[in-house]
């Protein structure tokens, strides 16, 4: 009769099993021998992300040409990469590409190590609660200026309108400058600059990044146009010598340990990073919020009812934010369903282990808000727009990284509070006076470039509200 194994023997079996699993590669789509999954991913990025999880689970391995990649879907593994072991991960290859580096240089988004820590310290005072509360009036004023010429029954593209508005707001609040005369050209240029990021998983992307192709040359020419605006803002501040208390003043006053100031190039990189991060992502959340409210009249009525109760006929202020609870829930739910940045990428510096699998150095690791924030394990009726789900009890039991529209860990978005305040105040200011009905049968197709853009805009019919 065979004896039962001892505890030490069981421990050896378990240990051997763990070593075997850690040495194994996670399951995943094989793709083609040369291209890997590049073509399939590029053909339908969001659909591919969803299918990979359905077919292979929460940890999925694949290959983009010669580059190994890992897709993570569960909050536990996402937390490991973004927070628990964040030191072992740098920004992904796409954020270190020639195109992206040309846009933001060595700013807060792309810098590393001690340089990043220094930049974070320099910029963080601009986003303290006391500082951002002073921006509320500007946000409301610019919104009222935008809508001053809106008329009953006219059609507006809320994606375009919100892009224009948030561009003006971010420049005014953070850099005390007015770009009203440049805003249409800047907005159109930024729209062209993000287009190549929709085809990152292609040979065309690789060639355009590395070779002086016609598109490569055009991209750099477009980026130069944005540079001109940013350098003009910096030059004007140098000339005035005025400390306006905004971020640019903080950066201009900053000194390195040897007493030297930031160069105009360093200033440009920081300005450009916040220029982009504080503009498009906020505009997209606003555009998708109007789309979702336009689809659901019951939710829209609750939204307008809250504005009438809290604000009446007066303008919203910073002090009103705690009372605009339903409006805040709309914003949270919009960012859940249509996160402006639909995925985050990191690269492993050293070999590590994720979910029991060995992850070699150099592996690109991707985490997708688009998938995790629509996961039925964490959200009841995950595809439905349900602002009321965001109760304190729901948030308390929700795994931390089941919802991460602003990223997470030490490199979470520095401007999250600024963005939330802006979105709520803009929604409230417009919603006080107008109801925005969706244009019937207008498509709401998603264009996933660096962010989730509505491909054909969000077209609405303006209706004056009467109370």
C-alpha positions, 0 to 999 in steps of 0.5 A: 500500500502506497504511503501518503506523501510527507509535507516536505514532499508536497512542498517540493511538488508545489514549488516545482509547479510554481517554477514550471508555471513561472517559466512558461509563457502565458497563452495568447494569439499566435498571429503570423510567423513574421508579423505576429498579431500586428495586422489583426490588432491594427484592423480592429484594435478595440475588438482585438483587445476584447477577443484576446481576453475572452479567448485567453484570460486575464494574462495574454502573451503575443508578439508584434513583429519581433517585440513580445507583449503582454496584455493584462486585464485583472486589477491585481496584475495592473496594480502590480505594474503601475504601483507595487513594482512600478520601479521595474517599468518604464513607459512603453516603446510607443511613448518613446517613439520618434513621433511622440518624443518630437511632440513632448520631448523630455517632459513629465510624461516621458522623463525617468528617474531623478529627472522625472522626480524633479519635474514632478516636484516643480509642477505639483504646486500648480495642481494643489487644491488651493491653486486649482480652485482659482481656475474655476471662474475662468473655466465657467467664463470661457464656457459662457463665451463659447455658448454666447452665440449658440441658437435654438435648433442649430447643429453643433459638433460637441467634439469640435466645440469641446476641443476648442474650449478645453484648449483655451482653458488649459492655456489660460489657466496654466499659462495665463495666455489667450490663444483665441486667435490661434485655436482653430489652427492649433486644434486642426494641427493637433488633430492631424498630429494624433492620426499616425498613432492610430496605426502604431501596430503597422510597418508604416508606423515603424518606417514613418518613425525612422525614415525621412518619408513624406509623412515623417517630414509632414509630421515634423512640419506640423509639430513645428507649428505647435512649437511656434505657439508654445515658444511665443507664450514663453517669449511673451512671459520672458518679456513681461517679467511678470509672475502671474502665479501660474505653472509657467511662472513656477517653471521660470522661477525654478532653479537647479542645484547649481542655480541654473534656470530651465532652458527654453527647450526644457520649458517647451517640453513641460508646456507641451506635455500639459498642453496636450494632456490637459486639452484633448483628454478633457475634451473627449470626456466632455464630448462622450458625456454629451453623447451619453446624455443625448442617448438617455433622456431620463439621465439627462432630466436628472442632470438638468434637475440637479443643476436647477436645484443646486444652481438656479440661475447663477453661475456654478462655482468651485464651492458648488462641486460637492453638491453637484453629485449626480453631475460628477457621477455622469463624468465617472461613468463616461470615463468608465465607458469611454476612457480618453486613454483606452490603454496604458503601456509599460516596458519591463526593465528587468525580468519579473513575474506577473501572475505566476508567469516569467516576464523577460526584460524588454516585454511591452506590458499593456493594460486597458481601461477599455476592457477592465472598466467594462468587465462584468466581474466588477460592473453590473450591466457593464455596457450600460450608462448607469451614473447611479452606480457610483455610490460610496458603497460601490466605490468602496468595494470596487477593486482599486485598479478596476477603474483607472482612467487617470492611470495609477501609482506614482505616475498617475495623472498630476492633473486629475483634480483639475480635469474633474473640476473642469469637466463638471463645471463645463457640463453644469454651465452648458446644461443650465441653459441648453439641452443637447439632442443627438442628431438622429442616425449620426454615427458614433464610431470610435477612432482609437488613436492615442485616445478614444476620439469620435470619428465623425464627431458628436453632432447635437441639436441645440435646444434652449431650456425653459424652467 
